[in-house]
Amino acid sequence: MKNMEQQKRIYWEKDDNNKQQQQQQQQQQQQQQQQQQQQQQQQQQHNNNEKKQHYCPLPPPPPPPPPSSTTTTTTMKKNGITTPLPPPPPPPPPPSSTTTTTTTKCTYTIIT
């Protein structure tokens, strides 16, 4: 125990130059650790890029569906009173991989 106390005293009695040297050494060690961490991160990123290259590329996104036709309501005058025509049928859903076109003819008979 006495030896320890003596060592402590010697340590505290050392001049400022030694303390400065120790501080410099600590700073250098910290800088080295930071550099090592940065290198590790760069390596990890590099590995990630390599892994990504092994996967098959994603297929391109499907083309957007064609814009739905704008619905216009036409009115016909009958005896001065405007009566709107019945609305047109709803547009067919966007075609999937197989394109099927259905055409419907609507005939309106107006009885006067």
N, C-alpha and C positions, 0 to 999 in steps of 0.2 A: 504493500500500500504506500509506503513512504517513497518508493521509487516513482510511483505514479504521480504523487504530489510534486516531487522534484521535477519530473518531466513537464508537468503542467506549468510550473513556475518558469522553467527554462523557456517553454513555448511562449508564455506571455511576455517574458523579458526580451525576446528576440526583437531586433530592430525592425523598423517599418519596411525596409527593403524586402525582407523575406515575405512579409504579408502581401506586398504588392505582387511579388512573383507568384505567390499562391493564387491570388485573384486572377492573374493573367492565365495561369494554367487552367483554372476552372472555366474561364471564358472560352479558351481554346477547346476544351473538352466539349462544352455545350455546342460550339459551332460544328465540331466534327459530328456530334450526334445528329444535329439538324441536317447536315449534308447527307448522312447515311439514310435518314428517314426519307428525304426527298428522292434519293436514288431508288429506294425500295418502292416508293409510290410510282415512279416512272416505270420501273420494271413491271409492276402490277398492271399499269395501264397498257403497257406493251403486250403483256400476256393476254389481256382482255381482247385487244384488237386481233390477236392471232386466233383466239377462240372464235370470235365472231366470223372470221373468214371461212371457218369450216362449215358453218351452217349454209343451207341452201338460201339463195336470195328470195325475198318475199315476192309473190306475184304482184304485178302492178294493180293498183286499185281499179275496180270496175268503172266504166265510164258513167257519168251522171245520167239519170233518166231524162228523156226529152221533156222540155217544158210542156205542161198541160195547155191545151188550147184555151184561149180566153173565151169565157162564155158571154155572149151578147144576147140580150133579150130584145126581140123585135115585137113591136106592138102593131096591131092592125086596127084601123078605125071601122067601127060598125055602128051606123046611125049616130055618128058624133060621139060615141062612147068608146074609149080606148080599152080594149081587152087584151091583156098580155097573152102571148102564146104559151102553151105548156113548156116547161124547161126541157132542154135537150137531154138525152140520156147521159149518165155520168161517163167520163172518159174511161177507157179500159185501163186496168192496172199496167204498170210498166212491164214490158216484156222481159221474161227471164232468158235463159240461154237459148230456148227455142222460141222463135218469133212466130206468133199466130196473129193474123190480122182479121178482125171481124168487122164487116160493114153492115150497118143496119139502116134501112131506108124507112123514114117515117113520113107518112102522108097525112096531112091534116085537111079534113073536109069542113068547110064553114058553110053552115046552112043559113040561108037568108030568108 
